[in-house]
Amino acid sequence: MLQHNVYFYLQEGLNESDKLEFEKGLKTLLNIPDMISGFIGNPANTPDRPVVDKSYAYGLSTSFTDVKQHDIYQEHPTHLKFVDTCKKYWKEVKVYDVEIIK
């Protein structure tokens, strides 16, 4: 099983409409078939510690049965449309893919 975690750092100066448009686009990714599960969120209000990064604006976490399924998701038209229409909103994206140990 593979956990695909994506962290979006948005451009400075976005207005509420821009943020809502980005969030709307992000939610479309959760409708891509063959994903086991997925969710989006914002940094949690957990206590600050040196190892905790709350500088991102949105996180996306999705689960797939394997790398092949993940790769299909990456090429899905909904994913490609999201990247094309929403890349103007982010300044940086970080991806952390985790293959779950059995």
Residue pairs with C-beta under 8 A, 6 or more apart in sequence:
1 36
1 63
1 64
1 65
1 66
1 99
1 100
2 63
2 64
2 65
2 66
2 67
2 69
2 70
2 97
2 98
2 99
2 100
3 61
3 62
3 63
3 97
3 98
3 99
3 100
4 60
4 61
4 62
4 63
4 64
4 70
4 73
4 95
4 97
5 59
5 60
5 61
5 95
5 96
5 97
5 98
6 59
6 60
6 61
6 93
6 94
6 95
6 96
7 53
7 56
7 58
7 59
7 60
7 93
7 94
7 95
7 96
8 22
8 26
8 56
8 57
8 58
8 59
8 60
8 89
8 90
8 92
8 93
9 55
9 56
9 57
9 90
9 91
9 92
9 93
9 94
10 19
10 22
10 57
10 58
10 89
10 90
10 91
11 88
11 89
11 90
11 91
12 91
14 22
14 89
18 89
19 57
19 89
21 86
21 89
22 58
22 86
22 89
22 90
23 40
23 58
25 82
25 85
25 86
26 40
26 58
26 60
26 82
26 86
27 40
28 78
28 81
28 82
29 38
29 40
29 60
29 62
29 78
29 79
29 82
30 38
30 39
30 40
30 62
31 78
32 73
32 76
32 78
32 79
33 76
34 64
34 69
34 72
34 73
35 62
35 63
35 64
35 69
35 73
36 62
36 63
36 64
36 65
37 62
37 63
38 60
38 61
38 62
38 63
39 60
39 61
40 58
40 59
40 60
40 61
41 58
41 59
41 61
42 57
42 58
42 59
43 54
43 55
43 56
43 59
44 54
46 52
48 54
56 94
62 73
64 70
64 73
67 99
70 97
73 79
